Amino acid sequence: MTHTPYRRLAWASAYGFLISVVLSLALPLVTLYAIELGASAALTGLLLTSGFILPTLASLAIGRWLDRVGSALGTRLGSLGFVLAPLAVVTLPSLATLTIAHVLIGLSQVTSVIAVQRYVATISTSRERNFGWFATFVSIGQLLGPILLGIGLDLHDFRWLLLVTSGLGAVSLAATLAIPRRGDANAPSSPFDDAVREPTPLTTLWSTLRRRSAATTLAASFATLFALAVHQTFFPVYLELRNVPPTLLGFIMAMRGIASVGVRPFLATLTRLSGQHARLLAVAMIVTCIGLGAVPTTGRVAVLAFASFAIGAGTGIAQPLTMVMLSNLAAAGRHGAILGSRLTVNFIAMSTATLVVGALATTFGYAATFFVVTLIPLGAAIILANPGEASRASGRSHAS
């Protein structure tokens, strides 16, 4: 069977869609179910943080390992974790089981996401187009997940939603059979072949961070995932405190996915119009700031939906764009290592967000906390807006 570039991109996009539905269900479920079991905001933050520690430490090693074994095994192991974690919570519902399941979900996320992203990075040299379309289907999954969450909370219970999440994990596991055993050939060449050829995961990360272009991109990735973690884990709690009905809650959360779906197919076009990757990334950070800052201004559904939409537009551009920028720095066939560095930074952002936001929300309330959170993407935008940094971070765009 011939695996053409378009067939490979179609498979990767379908798989990305499935795991994004699973994750967009699982992460809010962890938060909401923890509160259902009696956890405070601070304890919920600690629980979420504990689930990010091991994936954070493991992502670099997993990325290097995937460079050796290929993407197929990574996607299969990741999907298997998505099947088992929700079933564990259904079988033994407790905060301890929820924490263990959250760790397993985090490890599965790292393994499956790095595997499928490195697979996309090796399809052809048109990375803006490939990552743009891949991320579009990821966004569609992120759109569907919150809708299922809202309907499930309205009509059923947490057990039903957990079983649905596990079932979708099983579908993604079946989908992995379509990927070739080592479907990682035809990687584009890179002028930075030494960037990821270090002997250990820590030296890989250090070598990456020493490059100002990579460090700037990773800072933006940190800000993006910090904002997304706040949206996925604490925004639904804030909406519940505002007495937003479950169905409307799902709709508001889904606005982020709608925005991402709308902007991501045009990533290559937006890159050409902006002239530089870093310039476009700075704009995305500013749009994210606007969304986060709008959250606590009012309890009106329209404003909250706009905030979610703005967060989705900003992060919807930033996520695939940082994948493109880092993939351009990777050696041929070694995308897993540098994308693992990105996942490490992302998990640090997610764990920091859940810990800091949980503590701030307990002390000052959710409204004040959302204002503070805007400083993170704002700082990234200021760095990227510096002309020297913009030049180092990306140079002229080369979308094709």
C-alpha positions in Angstrom: 0.0 0.0 0.0 1.4 3.4 -1.0 1.4 6.0 1.6 1.4 9.3 -0.3 2.0 12.6 1.6 -1.7 13.5 1.5 -2.7 10.0 2.8 -0.1 10.4 5.6 -1.4 13.9 6.5 -5.0 12.6 6.4 -4.2 9.8 8.8 -2.2 12.1 11.2 -5.1 14.6 11.1 -7.7 11.9 11.9 -5.6 10.6 14.8 -5.0 14.2 16.1 -8.8 14.7 16.0 -9.5 11.6 18.1 -6.9 12.2 20.8 -7.9 15.9 21.1 -11.5 14.9 21.8 -10.1 12.5 24.5 -7.9 15.2 26.1 -10.6 17.9 25.9 -12.9 15.6 27.8 -10.3 14.2 30.2 -8.7 17.4 31.5 -11.9 19.3 32.5 -13.3 16.0 33.9 -10.3 15.7 36.2 -10.9 19.1 37.6 -14.7 18.8 37.9 -14.6 15.3 39.3 -12.0 16.3 41.9 -14.3 19.0 43.1 -17.2 16.5 43.1 -15.1 14.3 45.4 -14.7 17.2 47.8 -11.3 18.7 46.7 -10.8 22.5 47.3 -9.4 24.8 44.6 -5.9 24.5 46.1 -6.1 20.7 46.4 -7.3 20.5 42.9 -4.4 22.5 41.7 -2.0 20.2 43.6 -3.7 17.2 42.1 -3.4 18.5 38.6 0.2 19.5 39.1 1.2 16.1 40.4 -0.2 14.6 37.2 2.1 16.8 35.1 5.4 16.1 37.0 6.3 12.6 35.6 5.2 13.5 32.0 7.4 16.6 32.2 10.4 14.7 33.3 9.8 11.9 30.7 9.0 13.9 27.6 12.6 14.5 26.5 13.5 10.9 26.9 10.3 9.8 25.1 11.0 12.1 22.2 14.5 10.7 21.7 13.2 7.2 22.1 10.6 7.8 19.4 13.3 9.0 17.1 14.8 5.5 17.4 11.6 3.3 17.2 9.3 5.4 15.0 5.9 7.0 15.5 3.7 3.9 15.2 4.6 2.4 18.6 4.3 5.8 20.3 0.7 6.4 19.0 -0.3 2.9 20.0 1.0 3.1 23.6 -0.5 6.6 24.0 -3.9 5.4 22.9 -3.8 2.4 25.2 -3.2 4.8 28.1 -6.3 6.8 27.0 -8.3 3.6 27.3 -7.1 2.5 30.7 -7.0 5.8 32.7 -10.7 6.6 32.6 -11.6 2.9 33.3 -9.5 3.0 36.4 -11.4 6.0 37.8 -14.8 4.3 37.0 -13.6 1.1 38.8 -12.1 2.8 41.9 -13.5 6.4 42.2 -11.2 8.3 44.6 -8.8 11.3 44.6 -5.9 8.8 44.7 -7.1 6.9 41.6 -7.9 10.2 39.9 -4.3 11.4 40.5 -2.9 8.1 39.1 -5.2 8.3 36.1 -4.1 11.9 35.5 -0.5 10.8 35.5 -1.3 8.1 33.0 -3.2 10.5 30.8 -0.2 12.9 30.9 2.2 10.2 29.9 -0.1 9.0 27.1 -0.5 12.6 25.9 3.3 13.1 25.7 3.8 9.8 23.9 1.0 10.2 21.4 1.4 13.9 20.7 5.2 13.7 20.1 4.7 10.7 17.9 2.1 12.2 15.7 3.7 15.6 15.5 7.1 14.2 14.4 5.2 12.1 11.9 3.7 15.3 10.5 7.1 17.0 10.5 8.5 14.4 8.2 5.8 14.5 5.5 7.2 17.2 3.3 8.9 20.6 3.4 5.5 22.5 3.4 5.3 22.5 7.2 3.1 25.5 7.5 0.5 23.8 5.4 0.8 20.4 7.0 0.9 21.6 10.6 -1.9 24.1 9.8 -4.3 21.3 8.6 -3.2 18.9 11.3 -3.9 21.5 14.0 -7.2 22.3 12.3 -8.5 18.8 12.9 -7.1 18.9 16.4 -9.2 22.0 17.0 -12.3 20.3 15.6 -11.7 17.6 18.3 -11.3 20.3 20.9 -14.6 21.8 19.7 -16.4 18.5 20.0 -15.0 17.6 23.4 -16.5 20.5 25.4 -19.9 19.9 23.6 -19.9 16.3 24.7 -18.8 17.4 28.2 -21.8 19.8 28.5 -24.3 17.3 27.1 -22.9 14.6 29.3 -23.1 16.7 32.5 -26.6 17.7 31.6 -28.1 14.3 30.7 -25.8 11.8 32.4 -23.0 11.7 35.1 -19.3 11.5 35.4 -19.2 7.7 35.1 -20.9 7.9 31.7 -18.4 10.6 30.5 -15.5 8.6 31.7 -16.7 5.5 29.8 -17.2 7.7 26.6 -13.6 9.0 27.0 -12.3 5.4 27.3 -14.3 4.4 24.3 -12.8 7.2 22.2 -9.4 6.1 23.3 -10.2 2.6 22.0 -11.2 4.1 18.6 -7.9 6.0 18.4 -6.0 2.8 19.3 -7.7 1.1 16.3 -6.8 4.0 14.1 -3.1 3.5 14.8 -3.1 0.4 12.7 -3.1 2.6 9.7 0.3 4.0 10.3 3.4 2.2 8.8 5.7 0.6 11.3 8.3 3.3 10.6 6.5 5.9 8.6 9.2 8.5 9.3 11.1 8.8 6.0 11.5 11.9 3.7 12.3 14.3 6.5 13.3 17.8 5.3 16.9 18.8 5.7 17.9 21.4 8.3 20.8 23.7 8.7 20.8 23.0 12.5 21.8 19.3 12.5 23.6 19.6 15.7 20.7 21.1 17.7 19.3 17.8 18.9 22.3 15.4 18.8 23.2 15.5 22.4 23.9 12.4 24.5 21.3 12.9 27.2 17.8 14.4 27.4 19.0 17.2 29.7 21.8 18.3 27.4 19.3 18.1 24.5 17.1 20.7 26.3 20.1 22.8 27.2 21.5 22.8 23.7 18.0 23.8 22.4 17.7 26.6 25.0 21.1 28.0 24.1 19.8 28.9 20.7 18.0 32.2 21.1 15.7 31.4 18.3 14.6 28.1 20.0 14.5 29.7 23.4 12.2 32.5 22.2 9.9 30.0 20.5 9.7 27.9 23.6 8.9 30.9 25.7 5.9 31.6 23.5 4.9 27.9 23.7 5.1 28.2 27.5 2.8 31.2 27.4 0.4 29.4 25.0 0.1 26.3 27.2 -0.2 28.3 30.4 -3.3 30.1 28.9 -4.7 26.8 27.6 -4.3 25.1 30.9 -6.1 27.9 32.7 -8.9 27.7 30.1 -9.3 24.0 30.2 -9.0 23.5 34.0 -10.2 26.6 35.8 -12.4 28.4 33.2 -15.2 25.7 33.6 -15.0 26.1 37.4 -15.3 29.9 37.0 -18.3 29.4 34.7 -20.0 27.1 37.3 -19.4 29.8 40.0 -21.2 32.2 37.7 -24.1 29.8 37.6 -23.8 29.1 33.9 -26.0 26.1 32.9 -24.0 23.0 31.8 -25.1 23.2 28.2 -24.1 26.9 27.9 -20.9 26.0 29.7 -20.1 23.5 27.0 -21.0 26.1 24.3 -18.7 28.7 25.8 -15.8 26.3 26.2 -16.3 25.2 22.6 -15.8 28.7 21.3 -12.1 28.2 21.7 -12.3 25.2 19.3 -14.4 27.2 16.8 -11.9 30.0 16.7 -9.0 27.5 16.3 -10.8 25.7 13.5 -11.3 29.1 11.8 -7.7 30.3 11.8 -5.5 27.2 11.5 -6.2 26.3 7.8 -4.8 29.8 7.0 -1.6 29.4 8.9 0.6 29.4 5.7 -1.3 32.4 4.4 -1.0 34.3 7.6 2.7 33.6 7.8 3.2 35.0 4.3 1.2 38.1 5.1 3.1 38.8 8.3 6.5 38.2 6.7 7.9 36.5 9.8 6.9 33.6 12.0 7.9 35.6 15.2 5.8 38.6 14.2 2.7 36.5 13.7 3.4 34.7 17.0 3.5 38.1 18.8 0.1 39.0 17.4 -1.2 35.6 18.6 0.0 36.3 22.1 -1.7 39.7 22.2 -5.0 38.2 21.1 -4.7 35.6 23.9 -4.1 38.4 26.4 -7.3 40.1 25.3 -9.3 36.9 25.8 -7.9 36.2 29.2 -8.4 39.8 30.3 -12.1 39.7 29.2 -13.0 36.7 31.3 -13.5 38.5 34.7 -15.0 41.7 33.4 -18.6 40.5 33.4 -20.8 37.5 33.9 -22.6 38.0 30.5 -22.6 34.9 28.4 -21.7 36.8 25.2 -18.6 38.3 26.8 -17.5 35.0 28.2 -18.0 33.4 24.8 -15.9 36.2 23.2 -13.2 35.6 25.7 -13.1 31.9 24.9 -13.1 32.7 21.2 -10.2 35.1 21.5 -8.2 32.6 23.6 -8.9 30.0 20.8 -7.8 32.4 18.0 -4.6 33.3 19.7 -3.5 29.9 20.9 -4.9 28.4 17.7 -2.2 30.2 15.7 0.5 29.9 18.3 0.4 26.1 18.8 1.0 25.0 15.2 3.3 27.9 14.6 5.7 26.9 17.4 5.7 23.4 16.0 6.7 24.7 12.6 9.4 27.0 14.0 11.0 24.2 16.2 10.7 21.6 13.4 12.7 23.9 11.2 15.5 23.7 13.7 15.5 19.9 13.9 17.9 17.6 12.2 16.5 15.2 9.6 14.9 12.3 11.4 15.4 13.8 14.8 12.2 15.8 15.3 11.1 13.8 18.3 13.9 15.2 20.4 13.3 18.9 19.8 9.5 18.4 19.9 10.1 16.6 23.2 11.8 19.8 24.4 8.6 21.7 23.5 6.5 19.2 25.3 8.7 19.5 28.4 8.2 23.3 28.4 4.5 22.8 27.8 4.1 20.5 30.7 6.0 22.9 32.9 3.6 25.6 31.8 0.6 23.4 32.6 1.9 22.3 36.0 2.8 25.9 36.9 -0.5 27.1 35.7 -2.6 24.7 37.8 -0.5 25.2 40.9 -0.2 29.0 40.7 -3.8 29.6 39.6 -5.2 27.2 42.2 -3.3 29.1 44.9 -4.2 32.5 43.6 -7.9 31.6 43.1 -8.1 30.3 46.7 -6.5 33.5 48.1 -7.8 36.3 45.8 -10.7 34.7 43.8 -10.9 33.6 40.2 -11.7 37.1 38.8 -8.4 38.7 40.0 -6.5 35.6 39.0 -7.5 35.9 35.3 -6.2 39.4 35.3 -2.8 38.2 36.6 -2.6 35.4 34.1 -2.7 37.9 31.2 0.9 38.9 32.1 2.3 35.6 30.8 1.4 35.9 27.1 1.9 39.6 27.3 5.5 39.0 28.3 6.0 36.6 25.4 4.5 39.2 23.0 6.9 41.9 24.2 9.9 39.5 23.6 8.7 38.5 20.2 7.9 42.1 19.2 11.6 43.1 19.6 12.9 43.4 16.0 16.2 41.6 16.9 14.4 38.7 18.6 11.9 38.4 15.7 14.8 38.1 13.2 16.5 35.5 15.3 13.4 33.6 16.1 12.2 32.9 12.6 13.6 35.0 9.8 11.6 35.4 6.7 8.7 33.0 6.2 9.1 30.2 3.7 5.7 28.7 3.5 5.0 26.7 0.4 
